[in-house]
């Protein structure tokens, strides 16, 4: 798919909103990116496995108001073929992995673009303190941005059946393991 992508910080963000990043934080066009779906490695378990990123609220009572995901539903601009509508799921969990918020929607409502896009998805203001997790379940309906270097150690797979965080580690063709960063961001004030 290459490194072509659109950068869109859409949503109802006010200028004073803070974007929390657990990827390298560089411009998307400068990142070493690829795109991934849990269905690639997890098969039928794709519905219970999500891409998770750990964040820390910058101050007590900080409010999460938006989640940004670098994703794409594989829309084919040449043939104007829109993929079948399937759903994704977003969860916000506290540091003990207790569920704080959950929403589901169709991937076509957010990620139907000719290229991957950093898409903002608004959520009701959620006051947070300390560590929290944003978990995105692509459910095989789309692909999510994955940064291949400069790992921060804050990206995981989350298995909702066992409530377990699993390091987002992959092996290359030389059998060398490396952890990746999911390009998932938390926005609030």
Buried (B, 14 or more C-beta within 10 A) or exposed (E): EEEEBBEEBBBEBEEEBBBBBBBBBEEBEEBEBBBBBBBEEBEEEBBBBBBBBBBBBEEEEBBBBBBBBBBBBBBEEEEEEEBEEBBBBBBBBBEEBEEBBEBEEBBBEBBBBEEBBBBBBBBEEBEBEEBBBBBBBBBBBBBBBBBBEEBBEBBBBBBBEEEEBEEBEBEEEEEEEEBBBBBBBBBBE
